[in-house]
């Protein structure tokens, strides 16, 4: 009886590949691994207009019936901006996008609001440079505070794989796994130099790993994601799976997107849109449509769809507001796209075949 590669993987995953003396049942009669449950239909709001702040507020208002029941049960709101840079506004969340979120929250939530991130630069410098502190002073009644996850230093761990496919751990900001928080992601429409595009899921996944605070010994768990072209996508999936139960809503500010050498060095695209959903994967799927990007190219999002993290099938996403076709603008992709897409092909990093299994007895190593 021959054993296919797929069958071997099924058996390994079920724990049935063990020495003959320990086998309790015929491994070939074992059930197949569990398949992730189907993801329900998702609703995504798509707003087009000439005011960034109003676009964001209106997008969230459009899905209020999905947000409000959960928001009411939480002790505080955590807004996770995109602070990949502390210097260039085009690469970071605009203060008007935050004001749009706070406009939505003001009549609906009366507890504290935290704006927090773990920047690749100095988080507090980013907050200062992009005028977040001034906004906090103007909105004192909303009890807003600014937090650098790196300085706060609370964490939980996630297990990843390194370049050699060995297990490693990364530290994730503990607040992003706090059941008392209603987490709102505020992302952007941007091309990317490694994974094609970055929006909600990547903002959460790569904003979660910690690094040293200023003045401390240098270390950076974000680097554990920047590995082989395949490992990066898979590690992002693993992290998204861990964070997903704590995600509340996302809003993608596409008033001015970034094309070309994103996520920090690209050029602006005037799209004048905002996207909102309680399904981060569905929101990103609509974002890809607006940018004219083939969804099959974005590995980590495709994986998230396959593994039930969110809805990635456009036919099962209800878009409310502006028609996608009316606001689509084809973004110029990063110059390294040919390299970025190598994750889709055969794995040439290792020999194609290390051995061949011809019969069940070959499973037992002498």
ChimeraX attribute file (.defattr): number of C-alpha atoms within 10 A of each C-alpha:
attribute: neighborCount
match mode: 1-to-1
recipient: residues
	/A:1	8
	/A:2	9
	/A:3	15
	/A:4	13
	/A:5	11
	/A:6	9
	/A:7	14
	/A:8	17
	/A:9	12
	/A:10	19
	/A:11	19
	/A:12	12
	/A:13	12
	/A:14	15
	/A:15	9
	/A:16	18
	/A:17	17
	/A:18	15
	/A:19	11
	/A:20	11
	/A:21	6
	/A:22	9
	/A:23	11
	/A:24	9
	/A:25	9
	/A:26	8
	/A:27	17
	/A:28	15
	/A:29	7
	/A:30	12
	/A:31	10
	/A:32	12
	/A:33	11
	/A:34	7
	/A:35	9
	/A:36	11
	/A:37	10
	/A:38	13
	/A:39	16
	/A:40	12
	/A:41	16
	/A:42	22
	/A:43	21
	/A:44	27
	/A:45	23
	/A:46	28
	/A:47	29
	/A:48	23
	/A:49	15
	/A:50	11
	/A:51	14
	/A:52	25
	/A:53	22
	/A:54	20
	/A:55	27
	/A:56	33
	/A:57	23
	/A:58	23
	/A:59	29
	/A:60	29
	/A:61	19
	/A:62	19
	/A:63	18
	/A:64	16
	/A:65	10
	/A:66	16
	/A:67	17
	/A:68	14
	/A:69	10
	/A:70	11
	/A:71	21
	/A:72	14
	/A:73	11
	/A:74	15
	/A:75	16
	/A:76	20
	/A:77	22
	/A:78	26
	/A:79	25
	/A:80	25
	/A:81	26
	/A:82	25
	/A:83	28
	/A:84	23
	/A:85	21
	/A:86	20
	/A:87	16
	/A:88	14
	/A:89	15
	/A:90	21
	/A:91	25
	/A:92	21
	/A:93	23
	/A:94	24
	/A:95	20
	/A:96	18
	/A:97	27
	/A:98	24
	/A:99	20
	/A:100	22
	/A:101	25
	/A:102	21
	/A:103	18
	/A:104	19
	/A:105	20
	/A:106	13
	/A:107	8
	/A:108	13
	/A:109	18
	/A:110	15
	/A:111	16
	/A:112	14
	/A:113	21
	/A:114	18
	/A:115	20
	/A:116	25
	/A:117	31
	/A:118	31
	/A:119	27
	/A:120	18
	/A:121	16
	/A:122	21
	/A:123	25
	/A:124	22
	/A:125	15
	/A:126	23
	/A:127	24
	/A:128	12
	/A:129	14
	/A:130	20
	/A:131	14
	/A:132	21
	/A:133	16
	/A:134	12
	/A:135	15
	/A:136	17
	/A:137	13
	/A:138	10
	/A:139	13
	/A:140	10
	/A:141	12
	/A:142	18
	/A:143	14
	/A:144	20
	/A:145	16
	/A:146	18
	/A:147	17
	/A:148	20
	/A:149	27
	/A:150	24
	/A:151	17
	/A:152	14
	/A:153	16
	/A:154	13
	/A:155	19
	/A:156	15
	/A:157	15
	/A:158	17
	/A:159	15
	/A:160	21
	/A:161	19
	/A:162	18
	/A:163	15
	/A:164	9
	/A:165	10
	/A:166	9
	/A:167	10
	/A:168	12
	/A:169	14
	/A:170	21
	/A:171	19
	/A:172	29
	/A:173	24
	/A:174	17
	/A:175	19
	/A:176	28
	/A:177	19
	/A:178	15
	/A:179	14
	/A:180	15
	/A:181	22
	/A:182	24
	/A:183	26
	/A:184	22
	/A:185	26
	/A:186	26
	/A:187	29
	/A:188	32
	/A:189	31
	/A:190	31
	/A:191	29
	/A:192	25
	/A:193	22
	/A:194	21
	/A:195	23
	/A:196	25
	/A:197	28
	/A:198	23
	/A:199	28
	/A:200	29
	/A:201	28
	/A:202	23
	/A:203	20
	/A:204	28
	/A:205	23
	/A:206	22
	/A:207	24
	/A:208	30
	/A:209	29
	/A:210	29
	/A:211	25
	/A:212	17
	/A:213	20
	/A:214	12
	/A:215	6
	/A:216	9
	/A:217	9
	/A:218	9
	/A:219	11
	/A:220	16
	/A:221	17
	/A:222	20
	/A:223	13
	/A:224	18
	/A:225	22
	/A:226	16
	/A:227	15
	/A:228	15
	/A:229	19
	/A:230	20
	/A:231	21
	/A:232	22
	/A:233	23
	/A:234	19
	/A:235	22
	/A:236	23
	/A:237	25
	/A:238	19
	/A:239	23
	/A:240	24
	/A:241	17
	/A:242	18
	/A:243	20
	/A:244	18
	/A:245	13
	/A:246	17
	/A:247	21
	/A:248	22
	/A:249	23
	/A:250	29
	/A:251	32
	/A:252	27
	/A:253	30
	/A:254	28
	/A:255	25
	/A:256	21
	/A:257	24
	/A:258	28
	/A:259	24
	/A:260	21
	/A:261	18
	/A:262	23
	/A:263	25
	/A:264	21
	/A:265	17
	/A:266	21
	/A:267	18
	/A:268	16
	/A:269	20
	/A:270	11
	/A:271	21
	/A:272	18
	/A:273	27
	/A:274	30
	/A:275	30
	/A:276	34
	/A:277	27
	/A:278	24
	/A:279	25
	/A:280	29
	/A:281	27
	/A:282	30
	/A:283	30
	/A:284	32
	/A:285	26
	/A:286	24
	/A:287	28
	/A:288	24
	/A:289	18
	/A:290	22
	/A:291	25
	/A:292	15
	/A:293	20
	/A:294	11
	/A:295	20
	/A:296	12
	/A:297	18
	/A:298	22
	/A:299	24
	/A:300	24
	/A:301	31
	/A:302	21
	/A:303	19
	/A:304	22
	/A:305	21
	/A:306	18
	/A:307	18
	/A:308	17
	/A:309	27
	/A:310	28
	/A:311	28
	/A:312	27
	/A:313	18
	/A:314	15
	/A:315	9
	/A:316	14
	/A:317	19
	/A:318	14
	/A:319	21
	/A:320	17
	/A:321	14
	/A:322	14
	/A:323	13
	/A:324	16
	/A:325	9
	/A:326	9
	/A:327	17
	/A:328	16
	/A:329	16
	/A:330	14
	/A:331	20
	/A:332	17
	/A:333	22
	/A:334	21
	/A:335	12
	/A:336	14
	/A:337	15
	/A:338	8
	/A:339	12
	/A:340	20
	/A:341	18
	/A:342	14
	/A:343	18
	/A:344	13
	/A:345	8
	/A:346	9
	/A:347	11
	/A:348	8
	/A:349	7
	/A:350	8
	/A:351	8
	/A:352	9
	/A:353	6
	/A:354	6
	/A:355	7
	/A:356	10
	/A:357	13
	/A:358	12
	/A:359	11
	/A:360	13
	/A:361	10
	/A:362	11
	/A:363	15
	/A:364	10
	/A:365	8
	/A:366	5
